[in-house]
Amino acid sequence: MIGLDTGFFIKLLQGQANLKGVWLSVVGGKEKAVVSVLTLFELERLKLKGLINCEALEALREAIFLNCLVVEVNADLVVEAARLSYGLKLATVDSIILASFKLAGCKKVLTTDSLWKNYRSKLMKIEII
């Protein structure tokens, strides 16, 4: 199972070729993916700022809900997120997204956030894209 961070979807919408294959494997059912509800928040915010095409985001959001496990914020998640935020000095939203992937059991995370490289785990690999 892979965790897809906000940066993954931004790069995907920008047409980054190597990420299209990853997304097609998720949509095609070959790969299971996890997305934090906060990624949906961040993408919506970028749309409101005019940085993401409205129609493209609507189609992407629909595909995310159909093909990914969307993790919502809960009490266990915020405890883990606080630990990650404190230990790695991550911003609140980033720590909640990372905790979502950790608690969902992701083996790999695709992100553009270089601060996440400081996270060390034998169970989950962070790949900066």
Backbone hydrogen bonds, N-H to C=O, Kabsch-Sander energy under -0.5 kcal/mol:
donor,donor_aa,acceptor,acceptor_aa,energy
2,I,32,K,-2.5
3,G,108,K,-2.9
4,L,34,V,-2.7
5,D,3,G,-0.6
5,D,110,L,-2.3
8,F,5,D,-1.0
9,F,5,D,-1.2
10,I,6,T,-2.0
11,K,7,G,-2.5
12,L,8,F,-2.4
13,L,9,F,-2.6
14,Q,10,I,-1.4
15,G,12,L,-1.4
16,Q,11,K,-2.4
19,L,16,Q,-1.1
20,K,16,Q,-1.0
20,K,17,A,-0.7
21,G,17,A,-0.9
22,V,18,N,-0.8
23,W,19,L,-2.6
24,L,20,K,-2.7
25,S,21,G,-1.7
26,V,22,V,-1.5
27,V,23,W,-2.9
28,G,24,L,-2.2
29,G,26,V,-1.5
30,K,25,S,-1.8
31,E,25,S,-2.0
33,A,67,N,-0.5
34,V,2,I,-2.6
35,V,69,L,-2.7
37,V,71,V,-2.6
39,T,36,S,-1.2
40,L,36,S,-1.1
41,F,37,V,-1.6
42,E,38,L,-2.5
43,L,39,T,-2.5
44,E,40,L,-2.3
45,R,41,F,-2.4
46,L,42,E,-2.1
47,K,43,L,-2.0
48,L,44,E,-2.4
49,K,45,R,-1.6
50,G,47,K,-1.6
51,L,46,L,-2.7
52,I,46,L,-0.7
57,L,53,N,-2.3
58,E,54,C,-2.3
59,A,55,E,-2.2
60,L,56,A,-2.3
61,R,57,L,-3.2
62,E,58,E,-2.1
63,A,59,A,-2.1
64,I,60,L,-2.6
65,F,61,R,-2.3
66,L,62,E,-1.8
67,N,63,A,-2.0
68,C,64,I,-2.4
69,L,33,A,-2.7
70,V,68,C,-0.7
71,V,35,V,-2.5
71,V,69,L,-0.7
72,E,70,V,-0.5
78,V,74,N,-2.1
79,V,75,A,-1.5
80,E,76,D,-1.9
81,A,77,L,-2.8
82,A,78,V,-2.2
83,R,79,V,-1.7
84,L,80,E,-2.4
85,S,81,A,-3.0
86,Y,82,A,-2.5
87,G,83,R,-2.8
88,L,84,L,-2.7
89,K,85,S,-1.1
90,L,85,S,-0.7
95,S,91,A,-2.6
96,I,92,T,-2.2
97,I,93,V,-2.4
98,L,94,D,-2.7
99,A,95,S,-2.4
100,S,96,I,-1.9
101,F,97,I,-1.7
102,K,98,L,-2.3
103,L,99,A,-2.8
104,A,100,S,-1.5
105,G,101,F,-0.7
105,G,102,K,-1.1
106,C,101,F,-2.3
107,K,1,M,-2.8
108,K,1,M,-1.3
109,V,125,K,-2.5
110,L,3,G,-2.9
111,T,109,V,-0.6
111,T,127,E,-2.2
114,S,112,T,-0.9
116,W,113,D,-1.5
117,K,114,S,-1.3
118,N,115,L,-1.4
119,Y,116,W,-2.1
125,K,107,K,-2.8
127,E,109,V,-3.0
127,E,125,K,-0.6
128,I,126,I,-0.6
129,I,111,T,-3.3
129,I,127,E,-0.5
